[in-house]
Amino acid sequence: MNELKVGDIVYLNSDDRIEMTVVWIDEYKTATCAYFNSLTHIFERVQFPINALTKVG
């Protein structure tokens, strides 16, 4: 199982170009992640099942 915690840096298993920070993990094993969008210059939040993410390092 993919053991993630808040504050971990992760990337999508399908695309390792964008690194995100885990900001929340709910009871359904869904991780809310934040990343900086360099095109819009704002931070954005996205949600993924934790098994779709890999911890950096």
C-alpha positions as CSV (number, residue, x, y, z in Angstrom):
1,M,0.0,0.0,0.0
2,N,1.1,3.5,-0.8
3,E,1.7,5.2,2.6
4,L,1.4,8.9,2.2
5,K,1.0,11.7,4.8
6,V,0.3,15.4,4.7
7,G,3.4,17.3,3.5
8,D,4.7,14.5,1.2
9,I,5.9,15.5,-2.2
10,V,4.3,13.3,-4.9
11,Y,3.7,12.8,-8.6
12,L,1.1,11.0,-10.6
13,N,2.1,7.4,-11.6
14,S,1.1,8.3,-15.2
15,D,3.0,11.6,-15.4
16,D,6.1,12.4,-13.3
17,R,6.6,15.9,-14.7
18,I,4.5,17.7,-12.1
19,E,5.3,17.4,-8.4
20,M,2.6,18.2,-5.9
21,T,2.3,18.5,-2.1
22,V,-0.2,16.4,-0.2
23,V,-2.4,18.8,1.8
24,W,-5.2,16.4,2.9
25,I,-6.0,12.7,3.0
26,D,-9.7,11.8,3.6
27,E,-11.2,8.6,5.0
28,Y,-11.8,7.3,1.5
29,K,-8.1,7.3,0.8
30,T,-8.3,10.3,-1.6
31,A,-5.4,12.7,-1.4
32,T,-5.9,16.4,-2.0
33,C,-2.7,17.9,-3.5
34,A,-1.6,21.4,-4.2
35,Y,0.8,22.6,-7.0
36,F,1.8,25.9,-8.6
37,N,0.5,26.4,-12.1
38,S,3.2,28.3,-13.9
39,L,0.8,29.3,-16.7
40,T,-1.8,31.0,-14.5
41,H,0.6,31.8,-11.6
42,I,-1.7,30.5,-9.0
43,F,-1.7,27.5,-6.7
44,E,-4.2,24.8,-7.6
45,R,-5.7,21.9,-5.7
46,V,-6.5,18.5,-7.3
47,Q,-7.7,15.2,-5.8
48,F,-6.5,11.7,-6.6
49,P,-6.8,8.2,-5.1
50,I,-3.6,7.6,-3.2
51,N,-2.8,4.6,-5.3
52,A,-2.5,6.9,-8.3
53,L,0.4,8.8,-6.6
54,T,4.0,8.0,-5.9
55,K,6.1,9.7,-3.3
56,V,9.2,11.6,-4.6
57,G,12.5,10.3,-3.5
